[in-house]
Amino acid sequence: MNMPSNAKCPKCDALITRVTAGHVPIEIPMGNSWNGIAYACPSCKSLLGVQIDPIAIKEDIVTELFKRLRK
């Protein structure tokens, strides 16, 4: 996937050619929680976005399937 050549941080206007990523829990009040990934501008550290960690969710699905198949 190619990043648009003019992608800029909405806070500091730095050109975004890479992001800093880190693990963050995603919690829903009185509900489930998931492993997430937060993306930040490498220049000013402003949060650009958060999503459910696709690798962790895949592992959770495989684990759950194996548990159910063993019943």
QUIQUIUR-V719084 format. One record per residue. N is the residue number from 0. PSI is psi in degrees with one decimal (none if undefined). OMEGA is omega in whole degrees, -180 to 180 (none if undefined). Layout:
BEGIN
[[N	PSI	OMEGA] [N	PSI	OMEGA]]
END
This chain:
BEGIN
[[0	126.5	-179] [1	137.0	178] [2	137.3	176] [3	141.0	-175] [4	-15.3	-178] [5	20.1	-179] [6	124.7	-178] [7	151.3	175] [8	132.6	-180] [9	-15.8	-179] [10	-51.0	-173] [11	-2.6	-179] [12	12.9	176] [13	144.2	176] [14	128.2	-179] [15	105.4	176] [16	-11.2	176] [17	166.7	177] [18	160.8	172] [19	130.9	-179] [20	146.7	177] [21	156.3	180] [22	140.9	180] [23	135.9	175] [24	140.6	176] [25	118.5	-177] [26	139.6	174] [27	127.8	-179] [28	129.0	179] [29	37.0	-179] [30	-152.9	-178] [31	168.1	170] [32	153.3	-179] [33	159.5	170] [34	133.6	-179] [35	171.8	175] [36	131.5	176] [37	136.4	180] [38	132.2	-178] [39	154.2	175] [40	129.8	180] [41	-17.8	-179] [42	-49.1	-175] [43	-3.4	179] [44	15.2	177] [45	141.8	-180] [46	128.2	179] [47	-29.8	-180] [48	164.7	178] [49	143.6	176] [50	161.6	174] [51	135.4	-179] [52	113.7	-176] [53	-31.2	179] [54	-43.5	179] [55	-41.8	-179] [56	-35.7	177] [57	-44.6	179] [58	-39.6	178] [59	-40.9	-180] [60	-45.5	-180] [61	-43.8	179] [62	-45.2	180] [63	-40.2	178] [64	-44.0	179] [65	-41.0	178] [66	-43.8	-177] [67	-33.5	180] [68	-26.3	-180] [69	-12.0	-180] [70	none	none]]
END
